[in-house]
Amino acid sequence: MHHASDTVHRRRVIAVGGAVAAVAGLGLAATASATPESRAAAAARPTRSASATATAAASSSVCSLTAEVTEGPYALEGALVRTDITEGKSGVPVEYTFTVVDEANSCAPLEGALVEIWHADTLGEYSGFVGRNGHSEDDDGTFLRGGQITDSNGQASITSIWPGHYISRAVHVHLRVHTDVTLTDDSYTGGEIIHTGQLFFGATINTQVQQLSPYSSNTTKETSLDDDTVYDGGGASSGLLTLTALGSSVSDGYAATLTIGVSAD
């Protein structure tokens, strides 16, 4: 059942700037050079119409090729297709919005793709693998795993929490994009994985989050982005999320957006 390959795939994909940054009037080149905090400050919380505008902007912009990123050791087969993947886990809320565009079709929005994510809880533990990172609890759930099908704008939205950290890796989220899946009652069968990647968070905001409870009870050493072996290799920096505060305090959470280009040929 567990798919535990650490192989770095050779397929190449497209990664373009965060949707919120595009709406804020920043070109993709400017987005790439800006810090995560400056992008978040310049952006307004995304709306449906704003996201559609960002999709159009991404579709008409130049796509830059980057290598795919390792899947990592904590993947499971058969993701649940659902909007909210928290499954009772507490933490700082994160509302993800991904826009998938097809480089093979002039970066047009890709409808009907399954965007799947999974990540650690506040203590750095993954469902299905609890105990690997030093904490003991029941491992009888599928918390912080799941995906959504992209709509006609190429968008998929998923509600989760900010991940915790564990030794040797910066805080991150795993991502796969599937095409041609067949939906079941709460999952899927078949299809093809056309992109495997990882998502990352700006260092300043992440530090503030990790100081809050229940993250603060995680006493394992945290790895910075600069020291992460995945982030600084294989083009993984293209997975840096654009963050927009959902309220006046860190604990209110963030909207996290990214436009992901794939080749659906």
Stockholm file with secondary structure:
# STOCKHOLM 1.0

chainA/1-265         MHHASDTVHRRRVIAVGGAVAAVAGLGLAATASATPESRAAAAARPTRSASATATAAASSSVCSLTAEVTEGPYALEGALVRTDITEGKSGVPVEYTFTVVDEANSCAPLEGALVEIWHADTLGEYSGFVGRNGHSEDDDGTFLRGGQITDSNGQASITSIWPGHYISRAVHVHLRVHTDVTLTDDSYTGGEIIHTGQLFFGATINTQVQQLSPYSSNTTKETSLDDDTVYDGGGASSGLLTLTALGSSVSDGYAATLTIGVSAD
#=GR chainA/1-265 SS CEECCCCCCCCEEEEECCHHHHHTTCCHHHHHHSCHHHHHHHCCCCCHHHHHHHHHHHHHSCCEEEECCCCCTTEESSCCBCSBCCTTCCSSEEEEEEEEEEGGGTTEECTTCEEEEECCCTTSCCTTSTTTTSCCCCCCCCTTEEEEECCTTSEEEEEEECCCCBTTBCSEEEEEEEESCEECSSSEECCEEEEEEEEECCHHHHHHHHTSTTGGGCCSCCCCGGGCTTTTSTTGGGGBCEEEESSSSGGGCEEEEEEEEECCC
#=GC SS_cons         CEECCCCCCCCEEEEECCHHHHHTTCCHHHHHHSCHHHHHHHCCCCCHHHHHHHHHHHHHSCCEEEECCCCCTTEESSCCBCSBCCTTCCSSEEEEEEEEEEGGGTTEECTTCEEEEECCCTTSCCTTSTTTTSCCCCCCCCTTEEEEECCTTSEEEEEEECCCCBTTBCSEEEEEEEESCEECSSSEECCEEEEEEEEECCHHHHHHHHTSTTGGGCCSCCCCGGGCTTTTSTTGGGGBCEEEESSSSGGGCEEEEEEEEECCC
//
